[in-house]
Each structure stands twice: as structure tokens, then as C-alpha cells.
Amino acid sequence: MIKIGITKENDKIGDVRTPLSPKQSKEIKNKTGFNVEVQGSKIRCFSDDDYMKEGIDVVNNLNKSDFIFGIKEADEKKLIKDKTYFMFSHTIKKQPHNRGLLQKVLQKKIRLIDYECLKKEGKRIVAFGKYAGIAGAYNTLMAYGEKIKLFNLKRLSHFKNKKELYLFSKKNPVIKKIRSLIIGNGRVAKGVIELLNSFGFNNVTIEEYKKDLEKGPVYCILKTKDYIENISGNKFSKADYYKKPEKYKSNFLQLIDKTDMLINASYWDPRYPRLFEEKNVDDNFSIKVIGDITCDINGSIPLTKFASTIKKPFFDYCIKSRKIIKPFSKGKTVTMMTIDNLPSELPRDSSNYFGRILMKYLIPFLKERGNKIINGATIAEKGSLTKRYEYLRDYIS
């Protein structure tokens, strides 16, 4: 019988989410015949008792599991050799801090399958994006309210779930004028929009945004063509931009006049131009708060110097000194929100959402060694990188 193991998350990261809820684990057990066990955890959003009530065994280790499911990157010191692991490994962009993890995966001949790479018809199928958007937008709005002293929002941990959060937002709409720009149009951006709508923000077109005639809170969703232009002056082509990004540059600074908040919810990689450069952040830079949900360090938002945490979600960038200082300091600053595990702010909602995706696209196909979706996301197997991920060779050398 195939045994699925739900791992305890890396203690250093302290993520409280789980890939499968207790009820989902029971459903898998009943419908597929797979056995499911969960490694005990004191911080997981569902308690060990919650799993045991659904007939799921709670164990100290997953040595007997065939497939081990986690959320974020596993503790490299606790990897079990010859197992199949599912996780967000954060290695496919050659992230320096996880180089050792991939090296250990190869040494222990582990089959590593990365959720980020699971795709159907070219589109990602497994992601927490919507909940990252909801939490990121809320925290950005909270930072703005505190910085400008307009309102004080509770920390997200005060809300049991998304339903409770939205009951609060609908009773406490924002009525002051706040001008916001959103970068992105995927799952994350949809979560951002959902949250801002719940607080009474209105969506305006870029043409309306430029006229600045609004009296209440608004947001404008920027498309790539709105802030990226061809260096030669030719017409913007999205296909050409993705193929040859070096031919393009950002004109984002032309759009930010009188902008209060920027929320970045767009995918980025180093081939693409940044939204702006650090040198552009001067006394004329109107943006007061940036929520960088994408959180690429020194990436599309050059002020994202590090990932903040749920406990300490904000920091200020001092325009005069070019240094990072404590949040909401006096003087000309930009307050940053760069939490990189935002879905953990709504752990039960995001875990249930994630589990439903796994049950639809992944769990039923675990027996299929030739499954294209799973094979396409397999980074390493039997001590070697797979062909698709050979580009990581220099990263682990």
C-alpha cells in the first residue's frame, strides 16, 4: 500500500501551513486506498489531535512513507534518503541560501518534485497565490494606515479565517483618498483585488488614474505594456518582450505621480528590467508604502533588500541615507512590506485551498511514473539532475 507522509515544516522557517488538512487526508485514505500519516507538530495550523480525530496516524518520523509532502523547503539535515519529496524548494532560480539543500537531495538520491514547476498547458497548477495576495494587500494597507496615521488595522492573526476578515472589512471600509497601483494579473493580483474591493476601493483605468479625479480609495491594475516600452521606440509586443527582454526598458516612473501605495504581484526574473532603480528614489518619489508580494531580493523592486517576517512585517528605506531603518520613522522614507510566506497569515484557508489542488491534480497520479505533469516538475532523481534542470549544474558545483 502506498503511504503518503505529511512532514513537519522546517523549524527554522516556522511555517504553520500544511499541504493536506485532516479532512482531506481522511478523504484521500477513503477514496484512493493510500495510507496517510502525519509527522507530529506543535505549531501546525491543524493540531495533531485534529488529524487523529479523522483517523490519521501521527508519527515521529516518516521513514516508512513513500511520498513526503511539505510546504516550504525541507531541513536539509533531516532529509531521508531514497524518498520522493514534494515541496517549494526555492532552488530553480539558483537561490544561494538553498544551494546546500539541492546538494543534499542529490547526495541522498532523493526524487525532488517542486510545486512551482507543476504545470498544465504551460500554466502553474499548484500555488498559494490568491492567499498571498489577500494577506499582502492587507498588510500593505495596514502599513499605509499606520504611516499616515489614517487608521489602525488589526494584525491578520486576530482573524480566525478569511470569512471573519471580510466581515470586518465590510464593516470598516476605507473612505479616505488612497491612490494605489497594482503590478500583475495572476492569482496573486486577484487576491489583492479581492481584499481591496472588500475595503471599498474602486478599480479605475490607467486613463482615469492619470486624471486624478477620484475622491475615495482607488486602485489601477497595470498591464505590462503600461510600464514597459521598446528601447527603439517600436510598438510593445508582449511575445517579443518575453523572448528578448533586453530590447525593453521600464517607464514606470512616469506613472507614479501622486501614487500612495504600490503592490507588486507580478512574476519577475533577472532578464527583465526593474520597475525602477534605487537612484530614482528621491524627494520626488511619491510612493509612501510598497507591498512587494513577489519579494525577489534586489529584484524588480530594488528597495526589497531582504524578506521581512510575519512578526516584523515592515521596515523603512530612508531616502536621504539610503539605509534601512525602523518602520514608520520620521523624515522622507518608503515603508516596505516584504513578507515571503504571506499565505501563513491565513493558514487554514490557504491549506484547504492548496490541498484541494493537490487532490485534483497530483494525488490521483502518484502511481503513474510517466505522468507528464509530475515528470516536468521533477528536479532531481537517483542522484542526478533531470534533463530539464541541468542548467542548475553550475549552481550546485
Secondary structure as GFF3:
##gff-version 3
##sequence-region A 1 397
A	DSSP	beta_strand	3	6	.	.	.	ID=ss1
A	DSSP	alpha_helix	22	32	.	.	.	ID=ss2
A	DSSP	beta_strand	35	39	.	.	.	ID=ss3
A	DSSP	alpha_helix	48	53	.	.	.	ID=ss4
A	DSSP	beta_strand	57	59	.	.	.	ID=ss5
A	DSSP	beta_strand	67	69	.	.	.	ID=ss6
A	DSSP	three_ten_helix	76	78	.	.	.	ID=ss7
A	DSSP	beta_strand	84	87	.	.	.	ID=ss8
A	DSSP	three_ten_helix	96	98	.	.	.	ID=ss9
A	DSSP	alpha_helix	99	107	.	.	.	ID=ss10
A	DSSP	beta_strand	111	114	.	.	.	ID=ss11
A	DSSP	three_ten_helix	115	117	.	.	.	ID=ss12
A	DSSP	beta_strand	119	120	.	.	.	ID=ss13
A	DSSP	beta_strand	123	124	.	.	.	ID=ss14
A	DSSP	alpha_helix	129	148	.	.	.	ID=ss15
A	DSSP	three_ten_helix	156	158	.	.	.	ID=ss16
A	DSSP	alpha_helix	162	171	.	.	.	ID=ss17
A	DSSP	beta_strand	179	183	.	.	.	ID=ss18
A	DSSP	alpha_helix	187	198	.	.	.	ID=ss19
A	DSSP	beta_strand	202	203	.	.	.	ID=ss20
A	DSSP	alpha_helix	206	211	.	.	.	ID=ss21
A	DSSP	beta_strand	218	222	.	.	.	ID=ss22
A	DSSP	alpha_helix	224	227	.	.	.	ID=ss23
A	DSSP	beta_strand	228	230	.	.	.	ID=ss24
A	DSSP	alpha_helix	238	243	.	.	.	ID=ss25
A	DSSP	three_ten_helix	245	247	.	.	.	ID=ss26
A	DSSP	beta_strand	248	250	.	.	.	ID=ss27
A	DSSP	three_ten_helix	252	255	.	.	.	ID=ss28
A	DSSP	beta_strand	261	264	.	.	.	ID=ss29
A	DSSP	three_ten_helix	278	280	.	.	.	ID=ss30
A	DSSP	beta_strand	289	292	.	.	.	ID=ss31
A	DSSP	beta_strand	314	318	.	.	.	ID=ss32
A	DSSP	beta_strand	323	325	.	.	.	ID=ss33
A	DSSP	beta_strand	333	337	.	.	.	ID=ss34
A	DSSP	three_ten_helix	342	345	.	.	.	ID=ss35
A	DSSP	alpha_helix	347	361	.	.	.	ID=ss36
A	DSSP	three_ten_helix	363	365	.	.	.	ID=ss37
A	DSSP	alpha_helix	372	376	.	.	.	ID=ss38
A	DSSP	beta_strand	378	381	.	.	.	ID=ss39
A	DSSP	beta_strand	384	385	.	.	.	ID=ss40
A	DSSP	three_ten_helix	387	392	.	.	.	ID=ss41
A	DSSP	alpha_helix	393	396	.	.	.	ID=ss42
###
